């Protein structure tokens, strides 16, 4: 598992839960978090093992 995958797995549910508690929409919370991870992946340092 890559560093990004570990980061994603450890943070996704917590972030969705926090956003859901703010806006009350699970669908919107998931969309926002997914978009944030897509943008983060574009900027994530490459895996030195590859």
N, C-alpha and C positions, 0 to 999 in steps of 0.2 A: 504494500500500500504506500502511495506517495504521501509526501507531507501535506499536499493540498487535500487529498482524500481524507486524511486523518483530521485536518482542520474542518472540512465540510461535515464529516460524521459527528464531530464533537460539538459543533456550533449550530447546525441547521435547526434542530428541534427547539433549542433555547431561543433562537432569534425569531422563529415563527411564533412561538408562544408569547414573546414580548410584544411583537407587533400586533398579534391578535388581541391581546389585552388592551392595546391602545385604540385600535380601530374597529374591533368587533367583527371583522370579516376574515375568516380563515383563508378563503381564496385569495384575497388581496395580500394578506400577510405572506402566503406561500409565493405569490408572484413577485413581490418586492424582494424577498430573500433570495429567490432563484436568480433574479436579475443582478443582485449584488454579487452573488457567487460567480456568475458568468463574467462580470466585469473584473472581479478579483483574479479569476483564473487567467485572464488576458495579461495581467500584470505580475503574476506569480513567477518567482525565479525558476528557471528550468532545473529539472532534477539532475544533479551532477553524475548520477549513476547511469544515465542514458547515453 
